[in-house]
């Protein structure tokens, strides 16, 4: 089962840290976030990695090479223009079209049990399964509503009015290869803003895998600082 790690972003909210490195190379402990993701995948036996590149690509390729030193095999895709999360998947269609595959946002730090998540995905047979957990920042998260069978009903944009449980989609996903049929060729296409709404509109089954694991994106300085504290305090084991 292949793993696609979205790594092309500019990381503008983490400037000046990202003036000299891609966001995925920012460190938690003494390792880049991307290395923590690779180690997680390897521990669960998922060694076939695809990484898309755009901003300062040579820093990523220079550090990880072909992945051999890290116990994985890495294929890289360079994007001259950022294609969005779903657009990036479409570019790698030849690598992804015959199997289920993971998609990670490259700025996520997590210790989720990937093996258990795969079993859940296989049991529910949806076109997609998303890791969901309680969030401490619901105002800028994608809040998920799902039924008693964990089938996703809708996503609430952060500024919608109303009361809701603070259950948010994290940056960890599993998709069936058929999802590629819903992504247009050679154009920018967002995972969150375009592909997922399209799948819901077309009644494609999406499921929420709820876990109380640690999962945090480091897209802002506040969350990066918190993730580093959590790591130092032993709240997360990576």
Secondary structure, 3 states (H helix, E strand, C coil): CEEEEECCCCCHHHCCHHHCCCHHHCEECCEEHHHHHHHHHHHCCCCEEEEEECCCHHHHHHHHCCCHHHCCEEEEEECCCCCHHHHHHHHCHHHHCCCCEEEEECCEEECCCHHHHHHHHHHHCCCEEEEEEECCCHHHCCEEEECCCCEEEEEECCCCCCCCCCEEEEEEEEECHHHHHHCCCCCCCCHHHHHHHHHHHCCCCEEEEECCCCEEECCCHHHHHHHHHHHHCCCCCC
